[in-house]
Amino acid sequence: MSEKPSCPSCNSTMHVVQISTFKKAGTVIGGTGGAITGYAAAESGAKIGAEVGASIPFVDDEIGAAAGGIIGALAGLMTGAAAGSAVGEMIDTQVIGKFRCNRCGEVFEGELNNKF
């Protein structure tokens, strides 16, 4: 685990947190892109869902197709969000390096003792 930098204002290390701007942005962008891609790629899944839905009583092919598309979009959302979050966290940690002290409110640049 990485050692946190100390706050230059109050010298606290217990209350220092990393500002995760790119991690948040990466999660949103990756999740959105993944959902769109997953939904588009789910066309074959929607066809299979339509066929399965047509064979089940009281379920028609439109419901099966919609379910296939939704499942594809959700799978893409989760995968894209995880990938975007990881990339964003790496940018926040390795490139940006901004921290905030929750004790005194100081925002500062620092380095974590990370090993590539």
VMD Tcl script that builds the backbone (N, CA, C; Angstrom):
set m [mol new atoms 348]
animate dup $m
set s [atomselect $m all]
$s set {name element resname resid chain x y z} {
  {N N MET 1 A 0.838 -1.183 0.000}
  {CA C MET 1 A 0.000 0.000 0.000}
  {C C MET 1 A 0.880 1.243 0.000}
  {N N SER 2 A 0.426 2.289 -0.608}
  {CA C SER 2 A 1.195 3.522 -0.749}
  {C C SER 2 A 1.080 4.371 0.492}
  {N N GLU 3 A 2.156 5.054 0.788}
  {CA C GLU 3 A 2.173 5.973 1.905}
  {C C GLU 3 A 1.636 7.321 1.430}
  {N N LYS 4 A 0.736 7.914 2.217}
  {CA C LYS 4 A 0.146 9.203 1.832}
  {C C LYS 4 A 1.108 10.337 2.155}
  {N N PRO 5 A 1.060 11.399 1.347}
  {CA C PRO 5 A 1.868 12.568 1.683}
  {C C PRO 5 A 1.249 13.299 2.872}
  {N N SER 6 A 2.047 14.081 3.546}
  {CA C SER 6 A 1.520 14.867 4.661}
  {C C SER 6 A 1.081 16.236 4.162}
  {N N CYS 7 A 0.077 16.774 4.810}
  {CA C CYS 7 A -0.455 18.082 4.449}
  {C C CYS 7 A 0.590 19.155 4.756}
  {N N PRO 8 A 0.874 20.052 3.807}
  {CA C PRO 8 A 1.859 21.102 4.055}
  {C C PRO 8 A 1.362 22.152 5.049}
  {N N SER 9 A 0.054 22.203 5.277}
  {CA C SER 9 A -0.500 23.210 6.175}
  {C C SER 9 A -0.561 22.723 7.620}
  {N N CYS 10 A -1.161 21.531 7.841}
  {CA C CYS 10 A -1.347 21.049 9.216}
  {C C CYS 10 A -0.525 19.806 9.532}
  {N N ASN 11 A 0.235 19.309 8.563}
  {CA C ASN 11 A 1.132 18.173 8.715}
  {C C ASN 11 A 0.415 16.844 8.977}
  {N N SER 12 A -0.867 16.771 8.712}
  {CA C SER 12 A -1.635 15.544 8.916}
  {C C SER 12 A -1.441 14.588 7.743}
  {N N THR 13 A -1.370 13.318 8.031}
  {CA C THR 13 A -1.397 12.300 6.975}
  {C C THR 13 A -2.685 11.492 7.051}
  {N N MET 14 A -3.296 11.441 8.207}
  {CA C MET 14 A -4.521 10.650 8.408}
  {C C MET 14 A -5.708 11.199 7.628}
  {N N HIS 15 A -5.751 12.497 7.383}
  {CA C HIS 15 A -6.909 13.135 6.761}
  {C C HIS 15 A -6.682 13.496 5.295}
  {N N VAL 16 A -5.562 13.063 4.732}
  {CA C VAL 16 A -5.232 13.390 3.349}
  {C C VAL 16 A -5.859 12.351 2.416}
  {N N VAL 17 A -6.570 12.841 1.400}
  {CA C VAL 17 A -7.178 11.977 0.380}
  {C C VAL 17 A -6.760 12.478 -0.993}
  {N N GLN 18 A -6.710 11.550 -1.917}
  {CA C GLN 18 A -6.372 11.923 -3.285}
  {C C GLN 18 A -7.614 12.454 -3.982}
  {N N ILE 19 A -7.458 13.503 -4.753}
  {CA C ILE 19 A -8.553 14.051 -5.555}
  {C C ILE 19 A -8.642 13.209 -6.822}
  {N N SER 20 A -9.788 12.608 -7.041}
  {CA C SER 20 A -9.954 11.620 -8.116}
  {C C SER 20 A -10.786 12.145 -9.275}
  {N N THR 21 A -10.395 13.245 -9.842}
  {CA C THR 21 A -11.144 13.856 -10.942}
  {C C THR 21 A -11.167 12.963 -12.181}
  {N N PHE 22 A -10.015 12.481 -12.589}
  {CA C PHE 22 A -9.947 11.674 -13.799}
  {C C PHE 22 A -10.546 10.288 -13.590}
  {N N LYS 23 A -10.474 9.767 -12.382}
  {CA C LYS 23 A -11.102 8.479 -12.100}
  {C C LYS 23 A -12.617 8.578 -12.289}
  {N N LYS 24 A -13.198 9.655 -11.785}
  {CA C LYS 24 A -14.644 9.861 -11.940}
  {C C LYS 24 A -15.002 10.067 -13.406}
  {N N ALA 25 A -14.247 10.905 -14.091}
  {CA C ALA 25 A -14.521 11.166 -15.501}
  {C C ALA 25 A -14.332 9.901 -16.334}
  {N N GLY 26 A -13.290 9.143 -16.039}
  {CA C GLY 26 A -13.040 7.907 -16.771}
  {C C GLY 26 A -14.145 6.889 -16.568}
  {N N THR 27 A -14.690 6.835 -15.361}
  {CA C THR 27 A -15.792 5.914 -15.077}
  {C C THR 27 A -17.018 6.278 -15.896}
  {N N VAL 28 A -17.347 7.570 -15.942}
  {CA C VAL 28 A -18.524 8.023 -16.700}
  {C C VAL 28 A -18.325 7.808 -18.196}
  {N N ILE 29 A -17.180 8.234 -18.711}
  {CA C ILE 29 A -16.922 8.110 -20.149}
  {C C ILE 29 A -16.833 6.639 -20.555}
  {N N GLY 30 A -16.102 5.842 -19.782}
  {CA C GLY 30 A -15.977 4.424 -20.096}
  {C C GLY 30 A -17.308 3.694 -19.993}
  {N N GLY 31 A -18.088 4.032 -18.969}
  {CA C GLY 31 A -19.392 3.399 -18.805}
  {C C GLY 31 A -20.352 3.746 -19.920}
  {N N THR 32 A -20.352 4.996 -20.326}
  {CA C THR 32 A -21.229 5.424 -21.427}
  {C C THR 32 A -20.825 4.761 -22.735}
  {N N GLY 33 A -19.547 4.812 -23.032}
  {CA C GLY 33 A -19.062 4.165 -24.260}
  {C C GLY 33 A -19.295 2.667 -24.247}
  {N N GLY 34 A -19.072 2.055 -23.085}
  {CA C GLY 34 A -19.291 0.616 -22.972}
  {C C GLY 34 A -20.752 0.243 -23.143}
  {N N ALA 35 A -21.649 1.047 -22.590}
  {CA C ALA 35 A -23.085 0.770 -22.725}
  {C C ALA 35 A -23.527 0.886 -24.172}
  {N N ILE 36 A -23.052 1.916 -24.859}
  {CA C ILE 36 A -23.413 2.101 -26.267}
  {C C ILE 36 A -22.860 0.954 -27.104}
  {N N THR 37 A -21.592 0.627 -26.883}
  {CA C THR 37 A -20.975 -0.469 -27.615}
  {C C THR 37 A -21.643 -1.797 -27.281}
  {N N GLY 38 A -21.925 -2.015 -26.001}
  {CA C GLY 38 A -22.571 -3.256 -25.587}
  {C C GLY 38 A -23.956 -3.408 -26.178}
  {N N TYR 39 A -24.691 -2.317 -26.234}
  {CA C TYR 39 A -26.031 -2.377 -26.829}
  {C C TYR 39 A -25.946 -2.660 -28.321}
  {N N ALA 40 A -25.006 -1.996 -28.989}
  {CA C ALA 40 A -24.848 -2.224 -30.433}
  {C C ALA 40 A -24.390 -3.655 -30.714}
  {N N ALA 41 A -23.485 -4.157 -29.879}
  {CA C ALA 41 A -22.991 -5.522 -30.067}
  {C C ALA 41 A -24.023 -6.560 -29.660}
  {N N ALA 42 A -25.032 -6.139 -28.929}
  {CA C ALA 42 A -26.050 -7.077 -28.463}
  {C C ALA 42 A -27.079 -7.400 -29.529}
  {N N GLU 43 A -26.878 -6.915 -30.742}
  {CA C GLU 43 A -27.821 -7.208 -31.813}
  {C C GLU 43 A -27.960 -8.713 -31.996}
  {N N SER 44 A -26.827 -9.415 -31.975}
  {CA C SER 44 A -26.916 -10.874 -32.099}
  {C C SER 44 A -27.553 -11.470 -30.859}
  {N N GLY 45 A -27.270 -10.906 -29.700}
  {CA C GLY 45 A -27.919 -11.362 -28.471}
  {C C GLY 45 A -29.409 -11.082 -28.497}
  {N N ALA 46 A -29.782 -9.965 -29.090}
  {CA C ALA 46 A -31.203 -9.631 -29.191}
  {C C ALA 46 A -31.912 -10.611 -30.121}
  {N N LYS 47 A -31.237 -11.029 -31.183}
  {CA C LYS 47 A -31.835 -12.012 -32.085}
  {C C LYS 47 A -32.037 -13.345 -31.373}
  {N N ILE 48 A -31.032 -13.745 -30.620}
  {CA C ILE 48 A -31.155 -14.987 -29.853}
  {C C ILE 48 A -32.247 -14.839 -28.805}
  {N N GLY 49 A -32.281 -13.691 -28.132}
  {CA C GLY 49 A -33.330 -13.434 -27.139}
  {C C GLY 49 A -34.713 -13.458 -27.757}
  {N N ALA 50 A -34.834 -12.957 -28.974}
  {CA C ALA 50 A -36.125 -12.976 -29.658}
  {C C ALA 50 A -36.547 -14.404 -29.961}
  {N N GLU 51 A -35.585 -15.222 -30.379}
  {CA C GLU 51 A -35.902 -16.618 -30.660}
  {C C GLU 51 A -36.304 -17.368 -29.390}
  {N N VAL 52 A -35.563 -17.127 -28.309}
  {CA C VAL 52 A -35.899 -17.775 -27.037}
  {C C VAL 52 A -37.234 -17.259 -26.530}
  {N N GLY 53 A -37.436 -15.955 -26.624}
  {CA C GLY 53 A -38.695 -15.368 -26.169}
  {C C GLY 53 A -39.887 -15.888 -26.946}
  {N N ALA 54 A -39.700 -16.160 -28.219}
  {CA C ALA 54 A -40.797 -16.681 -29.040}
  {C C ALA 54 A -41.162 -18.104 -28.644}
  {N N SER 55 A -40.213 -18.839 -28.078}
  {CA C SER 55 A -40.493 -20.222 -27.706}
  {C C SER 55 A -41.101 -20.348 -26.309}
  {N N ILE 56 A -41.091 -19.285 -25.529}
  {CA C ILE 56 A -41.651 -19.316 -24.177}
  {C C ILE 56 A -43.073 -18.770 -24.230}
  {N N PRO 57 A -44.028 -19.523 -23.656}
  {CA C PRO 57 A -45.409 -19.019 -23.641}
  {C C PRO 57 A -45.512 -17.690 -22.881}
  {N N PHE 58 A -46.343 -16.814 -23.336}
  {CA C PHE 58 A -46.626 -15.500 -22.742}
  {C C PHE 58 A -45.484 -14.500 -22.876}
  {N N VAL 59 A -44.412 -14.866 -23.586}
  {CA C VAL 59 A -43.311 -13.939 -23.841}
  {C C VAL 59 A -43.148 -13.860 -25.350}
  {N N ASP 60 A -43.233 -12.672 -25.896}
  {CA C ASP 60 A -43.091 -12.559 -27.348}
  {C C ASP 60 A -41.663 -12.190 -27.728}
  {N N ASP 61 A -41.402 -12.173 -29.025}
  {CA C ASP 61 A -40.038 -11.939 -29.490}
  {C C ASP 61 A -39.544 -10.530 -29.223}
  {N N GLU 62 A -40.449 -9.542 -29.124}
  {CA C GLU 62 A -39.993 -8.172 -28.826}
  {C C GLU 62 A -39.426 -8.068 -27.412}
  {N N ILE 63 A -40.068 -8.761 -26.473}
  {CA C ILE 63 A -39.566 -8.734 -25.087}
  {C C ILE 63 A -38.214 -9.427 -25.016}
  {N N GLY 64 A -38.080 -10.556 -25.698}
  {CA C GLY 64 A -36.792 -11.251 -25.724}
  {C C GLY 64 A -35.706 -10.420 -26.365}
  {N N ALA 65 A -36.035 -9.726 -27.446}
  {CA C ALA 65 A -35.061 -8.866 -28.112}
  {C C ALA 65 A -34.658 -7.695 -27.216}
  {N N ALA 66 A -35.635 -7.102 -26.553}
  {CA C ALA 66 A -35.333 -5.987 -25.641}
  {C C ALA 66 A -34.463 -6.453 -24.486}
  {N N ALA 67 A -34.771 -7.631 -23.951}
  {CA C ALA 67 A -33.972 -8.161 -22.841}
  {C C ALA 67 A -32.536 -8.412 -23.279}
  {N N GLY 68 A -32.353 -8.948 -24.486}
  {CA C GLY 68 A -31.001 -9.163 -24.997}
  {C C GLY 68 A -30.233 -7.871 -25.156}
  {N N GLY 69 A -30.901 -6.830 -25.654}
  {CA C GLY 69 A -30.252 -5.527 -25.803}
  {C C GLY 69 A -29.900 -4.895 -24.474}
  {N N ILE 70 A -30.801 -5.019 -23.503}
  {CA C ILE 70 A -30.549 -4.444 -22.176}
  {C C ILE 70 A -29.397 -5.158 -21.490}
  {N N ILE 71 A -29.373 -6.478 -21.583}
  {CA C ILE 71 A -28.288 -7.233 -20.955}
  {C C ILE 71 A -26.948 -6.870 -21.599}
  {N N GLY 72 A -26.926 -6.729 -22.918}
  {CA C GLY 72 A -25.695 -6.321 -23.597}
  {C C GLY 72 A -25.239 -4.941 -23.170}
  {N N ALA 73 A -26.192 -4.008 -23.032}
  {CA C ALA 73 A -25.849 -2.647 -22.612}
  {C C ALA 73 A -25.315 -2.641 -21.189}
  {N N LEU 74 A -25.933 -3.411 -20.294}
  {CA C LEU 74 A -25.465 -3.456 -18.902}
  {C C LEU 74 A -24.079 -4.081 -18.796}
  {N N ALA 75 A -23.845 -5.144 -19.560}
  {CA C ALA 75 A -22.517 -5.760 -19.552}
  {C C ALA 75 A -21.466 -4.779 -20.073}
  {N N GLY 76 A -21.791 -4.061 -21.140}
  {CA C GLY 76 A -20.870 -3.059 -21.672}
  {C C GLY 76 A -20.638 -1.922 -20.704}
  {N N LEU 77 A -21.703 -1.498 -20.022}
  {CA C LEU 77 A -21.598 -0.428 -19.034}
  {C C LEU 77 A -20.624 -0.806 -17.931}
  {N N MET 78 A -20.789 -1.999 -17.385}
  {CA C MET 78 A -19.929 -2.427 -16.281}
  {C C MET 78 A -18.475 -2.579 -16.729}
  {N N THR 79 A -18.270 -3.172 -17.877}
  {CA C THR 79 A -16.911 -3.363 -18.380}
  {C C THR 79 A -16.247 -2.032 -18.712}
  {N N GLY 80 A -16.980 -1.164 -19.398}
  {CA C GLY 80 A -16.432 0.145 -19.758}
  {C C GLY 80 A -16.156 1.017 -18.550}
  {N N ALA 81 A -17.051 0.972 -17.561}
  {CA C ALA 81 A -16.854 1.766 -16.346}
  {C C ALA 81 A -15.628 1.294 -15.578}
  {N N ALA 82 A -15.431 -0.016 -15.489}
  {CA C ALA 82 A -14.264 -0.545 -14.785}
  {C C ALA 82 A -12.974 -0.158 -15.483}
  {N N ALA 83 A -12.965 -0.263 -16.802}
  {CA C ALA 83 A -11.761 0.100 -17.555}
  {C C ALA 83 A -11.486 1.600 -17.462}
  {N N GLY 84 A -12.526 2.417 -17.619}
  {CA C GLY 84 A -12.357 3.867 -17.518}
  {C C GLY 84 A -11.905 4.309 -16.146}
  {N N SER 85 A -12.425 3.661 -15.117}
  {CA C SER 85 A -12.033 3.976 -13.750}
  {C C SER 85 A -10.561 3.662 -13.513}
  {N N ALA 86 A -10.110 2.516 -14.017}
  {CA C ALA 86 A -8.706 2.131 -13.844}
  {C C ALA 86 A -7.765 3.100 -14.552}
  {N N VAL 87 A -8.123 3.480 -15.768}
  {CA C VAL 87 A -7.284 4.428 -16.511}
  {C C VAL 87 A -7.281 5.794 -15.820}
  {N N GLY 88 A -8.459 6.249 -15.396}
  {CA C GLY 88 A -8.547 7.529 -14.705}
  {C C GLY 88 A -7.776 7.551 -13.400}
  {N N GLU 89 A -7.841 6.448 -12.663}
  {CA C GLU 89 A -7.095 6.369 -11.405}
  {C C GLU 89 A -5.591 6.417 -11.652}
  {N N MET 90 A -5.142 5.778 -12.716}
  {CA C MET 90 A -3.723 5.810 -13.050}
  {C C MET 90 A -3.296 7.236 -13.401}
  {N N ILE 91 A -4.133 7.964 -14.132}
  {CA C ILE 91 A -3.807 9.355 -14.467}
  {C C ILE 91 A -3.769 10.210 -13.204}
  {N N ASP 92 A -4.786 10.042 -12.334}
  {CA C ASP 92 A -4.805 10.807 -11.082}
  {C C ASP 92 A -3.567 10.540 -10.231}
  {N N THR 93 A -3.151 9.281 -10.170}
  {CA C THR 93 A -2.034 8.905 -9.310}
  {C C THR 93 A -0.682 9.248 -9.915}
  {N N GLN 94 A -0.486 8.882 -11.167}
  {CA C GLN 94 A 0.843 8.986 -11.768}
  {C C GLN 94 A 1.127 10.332 -12.427}
  {N N VAL 95 A 0.081 11.030 -12.887}
  {CA C VAL 95 A 0.303 12.265 -13.642}
  {C C VAL 95 A -0.101 13.499 -12.835}
  {N N ILE 96 A -1.316 13.504 -12.311}
  {CA C ILE 96 A -1.856 14.703 -11.669}
  {C C ILE 96 A -1.328 14.868 -10.246}
  {N N GLY 97 A -1.562 13.898 -9.384}
  {CA C GLY 97 A -1.031 13.926 -8.020}
  {C C GLY 97 A -1.577 15.038 -7.141}
  {N N LYS 98 A -2.881 15.325 -7.218}
  {CA C LYS 98 A -3.488 16.360 -6.358}
  {C C LYS 98 A -4.122 15.695 -5.145}
  {N N PHE 99 A -3.962 16.344 -3.997}
  {CA C PHE 99 A -4.491 15.832 -2.743}
  {C C PHE 99 A -5.243 16.927 -2.009}
  {N N ARG 100 A -6.120 16.497 -1.098}
  {CA C ARG 100 A -6.863 17.433 -0.252}
  {C C ARG 100 A -6.790 16.908 1.174}
  {N N CYS 101 A -6.586 17.823 2.096}
  {CA C CYS 101 A -6.608 17.481 3.510}
  {C C CYS 101 A -8.020 17.742 4.026}
  {N N ASN 102 A -8.672 16.712 4.498}
  {CA C ASN 102 A -10.027 16.872 5.026}
  {C C ASN 102 A -10.042 17.485 6.420}
  {N N ARG 103 A -8.893 17.675 7.003}
  {CA C ARG 103 A -8.806 18.305 8.322}
  {C C ARG 103 A -8.810 19.828 8.204}
  {N N CYS 104 A -7.967 20.363 7.297}
  {CA C CYS 104 A -7.858 21.821 7.193}
  {C C CYS 104 A -8.345 22.364 5.848}
  {N N GLY 105 A -8.617 21.467 4.875}
  {CA C GLY 105 A -9.125 21.907 3.583}
  {C C GLY 105 A -8.061 22.277 2.562}
  {N N GLU 106 A -6.800 22.125 2.901}
  {CA C GLU 106 A -5.702 22.460 1.995}
  {C C GLU 106 A -5.695 21.521 0.783}
  {N N VAL 107 A -5.555 22.103 -0.407}
  {CA C VAL 107 A -5.389 21.323 -1.635}
  {C C VAL 107 A -3.951 21.519 -2.084}
  {N N PHE 108 A -3.260 20.408 -2.359}
  {CA C PHE 108 A -1.845 20.502 -2.694}
  {C C PHE 108 A -1.454 19.367 -3.630}
  {N N GLU 109 A -0.290 19.544 -4.249}
  {CA C GLU 109 A 0.272 18.495 -5.092}
  {C C GLU 109 A 1.235 17.691 -4.255}
  {N N GLY 110 A 1.235 16.415 -4.489}
  {CA C GLY 110 A 2.122 15.532 -3.746}
  {C C GLY 110 A 2.391 14.291 -4.553}
  {N N GLU 111 A 3.190 13.411 -3.980}
  {CA C GLU 111 A 3.509 12.168 -4.649}
  {C C GLU 111 A 3.231 11.007 -3.707}
  {N N LEU 112 A 2.664 9.957 -4.277}
  {CA C LEU 112 A 2.545 8.701 -3.566}
  {C C LEU 112 A 3.801 7.902 -3.859}
  {N N ASN 113 A 4.181 7.092 -2.948}
  {CA C ASN 113 A 5.351 6.255 -3.177}
  {C C ASN 113 A 4.924 5.002 -3.938}
  {N N ASN 114 A 4.567 5.182 -5.193}
  {CA C ASN 114 A 4.112 4.075 -6.037}
  {C C ASN 114 A 5.268 3.527 -6.840}
  {N N LYS 115 A 5.185 2.246 -7.081}
  {CA C LYS 115 A 6.146 1.603 -7.972}
  {C C LYS 115 A 5.398 1.178 -9.201}
  {N N PHE 116 A 5.933 1.512 -10.372}
  {CA C PHE 116 A 5.283 1.168 -11.632}
  {C C PHE 116 A 5.272 -0.287 -11.737}
}
mol reanalyze $m
mol bondsrecalc $m
mol representation Tube
mol addrep $m
